Amino acid sequence: MASIKDVAAEAGVSVATVSRVLNDHPSVSEDARTRVLAAVQTLGYRPNAVARSLRTDQTRTLGLVISDVLNPYFTELARSVEEEARALGYSVIIGNADERPDLQDHHVRTLLDRRIDGLLVSPADGGSPGMLDAARAGTPMVFVDRWIPGVDVPVVRADGRTAVRDLVAHLHGLGHRRLAIIAGPAATTTGSERVEAFREAMAEHGLPLPDAYIGQGDFQAESGRRVTEGFLDLPEPPEVVFAADNLMALGALDAVRARGLRVPEDIALAAFDDIPWFVHTDPPITAVAQPTGELGRAAVRALVDRIEGRLPQSVTLAARLVVRRSCGEPAPTPHSPVTNRSTS
């Protein structure tokens, strides 16, 4: 493997000149710069990132701690984060908290030990001690998707309240009156916000929301299955189950099918967090879609602003309702008009 001395010899310059070129220092002639870059290309030289980080106090590396890598929403989020970071000259190391605060702290400690320049975190279960300590110590950090009230960290998220209101109005317009929700963990901002938005939307339409129609999930498929089984065992089961994330919706679908029931003929199903799979289920699932790719890109830009000394701003984007056929909607016709609420 070529060394910096080999590059200097090939280019006919000093090692110091090579170092200045690689660090984009202005006090290098264009001729020397051209020769050094040509030598780097010829020899296939790769600078030692660790050594460079010791000199510059930067590793050009970001940490991303996501709540659940098996959730397609977070998989898409991670992809957009990596793409935007690469475009801005940064690499990304990903840690999966698996919805566990202890694992979240493990990844935060590991990433900080590796001297990452900043952290993107989707807090699990309302946060964790190590992550909160890192935020309060001034570690460059941005919360994405979820956040922790009272912690002075920029937040990049989607506001789903309007979309949930649109969903309840849509279900009411289809004639549904008994609507139930599989809520996410109350300790997470997304879990509490979605059930609150659902409750408010139900009240706007004069629809009751008995306690029996609020099931406590944990953003995992098994909890969606368990809660839905409880709904189906009620003397008067709901007409619609709204799952507050996609994995719980898939668990709900499993529970319905395990009883030999059909969606939407026997019970309707809707979800928060649209995913590509939903268009391929039978029937395709009506869902609230978040602008996941833009969330990831905006989070990276905010974090890089913080790292590079600019003042980052929190960003709130809008979610939207995607109407399909899992709630008893009529099948589309070839000449059906396209509305802002429907993509398939």
C-alpha positions in Angstrom: 0.0 0.0 0.0 1.4 3.4 -1.0 2.4 5.8 1.7 2.5 9.6 1.8 6.2 9.4 1.2 5.7 7.4 -2.0 3.3 10.1 -3.2 5.8 12.8 -2.5 8.5 11.0 -4.4 6.2 10.3 -7.3 5.2 14.0 -7.5 8.6 15.3 -6.9 7.5 17.4 -3.9 7.9 17.3 -0.1 5.7 15.3 2.3 4.5 18.6 3.7 3.3 19.7 0.3 1.4 16.4 -0.2 -0.2 16.9 3.2 -1.3 20.5 2.3 -2.8 19.3 -1.0 -4.8 16.5 0.7 -6.1 19.0 3.3 -7.0 21.5 0.6 -4.7 24.1 2.0 -4.6 27.3 -0.2 -0.8 27.9 -0.1 0.0 25.3 -2.8 0.8 26.1 -6.4 -1.6 24.7 -9.1 1.4 22.9 -10.6 2.2 21.1 -7.4 -1.4 20.4 -6.7 -1.9 18.8 -10.1 1.3 16.6 -9.7 0.3 15.5 -6.2 -3.3 14.5 -7.3 -1.9 12.7 -10.3 0.5 10.8 -8.1 -2.4 9.9 -5.7 -4.3 8.5 -8.6 -1.4 6.6 -10.1 -0.4 5.0 -6.8 -3.9 4.5 -5.5 -3.0 6.2 -2.3 -5.6 6.4 0.5 -5.1 8.9 3.4 -5.1 7.4 6.9 -8.5 8.6 8.2 -7.6 7.9 11.8 -4.3 9.9 11.6 -6.1 12.8 9.8 -8.8 12.9 12.5 -6.1 13.3 15.2 -4.8 16.3 13.3 -8.1 18.0 12.4 -10.2 16.8 15.3 -12.8 15.5 12.8 -13.5 12.0 11.4 -16.0 13.1 8.8 -18.2 10.3 10.3 -21.8 10.5 11.7 -23.5 8.1 14.0 -27.1 7.1 13.5 -29.0 5.3 16.2 -32.3 4.0 15.0 -35.1 2.4 17.0 -35.6 -0.8 15.0 -33.7 -1.8 11.9 -36.4 -4.4 11.0 -39.0 -1.7 10.6 -39.1 -0.7 6.9 -39.7 2.9 7.9 -36.3 3.1 9.7 -34.6 1.1 6.9 -35.7 3.7 4.4 -34.7 6.5 6.8 -31.2 5.0 7.3 -30.7 4.8 3.5 -31.6 8.5 3.0 -29.3 9.5 5.8 -26.4 7.6 4.3 -27.0 9.0 0.8 -27.2 12.6 2.0 -24.2 12.2 4.3 -22.1 10.7 1.5 -23.1 13.7 -0.8 -21.8 16.0 1.9 -18.5 14.1 2.4 -19.4 12.2 5.5 -19.7 8.5 6.3 -22.3 6.9 8.6 -22.1 4.2 11.3 -25.5 2.8 12.2 -26.6 1.3 15.5 -29.9 -0.5 16.1 -31.5 0.1 19.5 -34.2 -2.5 18.9 -36.6 -0.3 20.9 -34.3 -0.8 24.0 -32.9 2.1 25.9 -29.9 0.0 27.2 -28.9 -0.9 23.6 -29.4 2.7 22.6 -26.9 3.8 25.3 -24.5 1.0 24.2 -24.5 2.4 20.6 -24.1 6.0 21.8 -21.1 5.1 23.9 -19.5 3.0 21.1 -20.0 5.8 18.5 -18.6 8.5 20.8 -15.6 6.2 21.5 -15.0 6.1 17.8 -14.9 9.9 17.7 -17.8 10.4 15.4 -18.5 14.1 14.6 -22.2 14.0 15.5 -25.2 11.9 16.3 -28.6 11.4 14.7 -30.9 9.6 17.2 -34.5 8.4 17.1 -34.9 8.0 20.9 -36.2 4.6 22.1 -38.8 4.6 24.9 -38.5 8.3 25.7 -34.7 8.4 25.8 -31.9 6.8 27.8 -29.4 8.1 30.4 -26.3 7.9 28.2 -28.0 9.5 25.2 -29.3 12.3 27.4 -25.9 12.9 29.0 -24.3 13.2 25.6 -26.9 15.7 24.5 -26.5 17.8 27.6 -22.7 17.7 27.3 -23.0 19.5 24.0 -22.4 16.6 21.6 -23.6 17.7 18.1 -26.9 15.9 17.9 -30.2 15.9 16.0 -33.3 14.0 16.9 -35.1 12.5 13.9 -38.7 11.2 13.9 -39.0 11.1 17.7 -37.8 13.7 20.1 -37.6 14.3 23.9 -39.4 17.4 25.2 -37.2 19.7 27.2 -33.9 18.6 25.7 -32.3 21.3 23.7 -31.6 19.4 20.5 -32.9 20.2 17.0 -35.7 17.9 15.9 -36.5 16.7 12.3 -39.9 15.1 12.2 -43.2 14.7 10.4 -46.4 16.1 11.8 -49.1 13.4 11.4 -52.0 15.1 13.1 -53.6 16.5 10.0 -53.2 13.1 8.2 -54.8 11.3 11.1 -57.6 13.7 11.1 -58.0 13.1 7.3 -58.0 9.3 8.0 -60.8 9.5 10.6 -62.9 11.8 8.3 -62.3 9.3 5.5 -63.4 6.4 7.7 -66.4 8.3 8.9 -67.4 9.1 5.3 -67.3 5.4 4.5 -69.9 4.8 7.2 -67.6 3.4 9.9 -68.4 4.3 13.5 -66.6 1.9 15.8 -62.9 2.7 15.3 -60.1 1.3 17.5 -56.4 2.1 17.7 -53.3 0.1 18.4 -51.2 2.8 20.1 -47.4 2.9 20.3 -45.4 3.3 23.6 -46.7 6.2 25.6 -43.2 7.1 26.6 -42.3 8.0 22.9 -43.5 11.2 21.4 -44.7 9.5 18.3 -46.7 7.0 20.4 -48.4 9.6 22.5 -48.9 12.1 19.6 -50.7 9.6 17.3 -53.2 8.4 19.9 -53.9 11.9 21.0 -54.5 13.0 17.4 -56.8 10.0 16.9 -58.8 10.8 20.0 -59.2 14.4 19.0 -60.3 13.5 15.4 -62.8 11.0 16.8 -64.3 13.7 19.1 -64.6 16.1 16.1 -66.9 13.6 14.5 -68.8 12.9 17.6 -67.5 9.3 17.7 -66.9 7.6 21.1 -63.5 6.1 21.8 -64.0 3.6 24.7 -61.0 2.4 26.6 -61.6 -1.1 25.2 -60.9 0.4 21.7 -57.4 1.7 22.8 -54.9 -1.1 22.8 -51.3 -0.6 24.0 -48.6 -1.8 21.6 -44.9 -1.3 21.4 -44.2 -0.7 17.6 -43.6 -4.4 17.1 -45.6 -6.9 15.1 -46.4 -9.2 18.0 -48.0 -6.4 19.9 -50.2 -5.6 16.9 -51.3 -9.3 16.8 -52.0 -9.5 20.5 -54.0 -6.2 20.7 -56.1 -7.2 17.6 -56.9 -10.5 19.1 -58.2 -8.7 22.1 -60.3 -6.4 19.9 -61.8 -9.4 18.1 -62.8 -11.0 21.4 -64.9 -8.0 22.5 -68.7 -8.5 22.6 -68.8 -5.7 20.0 -65.6 -5.7 18.0 -64.5 -2.5 16.2 -65.3 -2.0 12.6 -61.8 -0.6 11.9 -58.4 -1.1 13.5 -55.9 1.7 13.1 -52.4 0.6 13.9 -50.0 3.4 14.9 -47.1 2.0 12.9 -46.6 -0.4 10.0 -45.2 -3.4 12.0 -48.2 -3.4 14.3 -50.4 -3.2 11.2 -48.9 -6.4 9.8 -49.4 -8.1 13.2 -53.0 -7.0 13.1 -53.4 -8.4 9.6 -52.0 -11.7 10.8 -54.5 -11.8 13.7 -57.4 -11.1 11.4 -56.4 -13.8 8.9 -55.8 -16.3 11.7 -59.5 -16.0 12.7 -60.5 -16.7 9.1 -61.7 -13.1 8.7 -61.4 -10.9 5.7 -60.2 -7.3 5.3 -62.2 -5.2 4.7 -65.4 -7.3 4.5 -65.2 -8.4 8.2 -63.0 -5.7 9.7 -61.2 -2.8 8.1 -57.5 -2.0 8.7 -55.4 1.2 8.4 -51.9 2.1 9.4 -49.5 4.9 10.2 -46.2 4.8 8.3 -46.8 3.7 4.8 -44.3 1.1 3.3 -43.9 -0.3 -0.2 -45.3 -3.7 1.0 -48.7 -2.2 1.6 -49.5 -1.8 -2.0 -48.9 -5.5 -2.6 -51.2 -6.8 0.2 -54.7 -8.0 -0.6 -56.3 -5.6 -0.3 -53.7 -2.8 -0.4 -53.6 -1.0 2.9 -54.8 2.6 3.5 -52.0 4.3 5.4 -50.6 7.6 6.6 -47.3 8.2 4.7 -44.4 10.2 6.1 -41.9 11.9 3.8 -39.2 9.5 5.1 -36.5 10.2 2.5 -36.7 14.0 3.1 -36.7 13.5 6.8 -33.4 11.6 6.6 -31.9 14.2 4.3 -33.0 17.2 6.4 -31.7 15.5 9.6 -28.2 15.1 8.0 -28.2 18.7 6.8 -29.2 20.0 10.3 -26.5 17.9 11.9 -23.8 19.0 9.5 -24.8 22.6 10.1 -24.3 22.0 13.8 -20.9 20.3 13.3 -19.6 23.0 11.0 -20.6 25.8 13.2 -23.8 27.0 11.7 -27.1 27.3 13.6 -29.3 24.3 12.8 -33.1 24.7 12.7 -35.7 22.1 13.7 -37.7 20.9 10.7 -41.4 19.7 10.7 -42.7 18.1 7.5 -46.3 17.1 6.7 -47.5 13.5 6.6 -50.4 12.6 4.2 -53.1 10.1 3.9 -52.8 7.4 1.1 -56.2 5.9 0.3 -56.2 2.3 -0.9 -58.9 -0.4 -0.3 -58.4 -1.9 3.2 -61.2 0.1 4.7 -64.0 -0.7 2.2 -63.1 1.9 -0.4 -64.5 1.3 -3.8 -62.0 -0.2 -6.3 -60.5 2.5 -8.6 -61.8 2.8 -12.2 -59.5 3.6 -15.1 -60.9 7.2 -15.2 -61.1 7.8 -11.5 -59.8 11.3 -10.6 -56.6 11.5 -8.6 -56.8 13.4 -5.3 -54.1 14.6 -3.0 -55.0 11.9 -0.6 -54.7 8.9 -2.9 -51.7 7.4 -4.7 -52.9 3.9 -5.5 
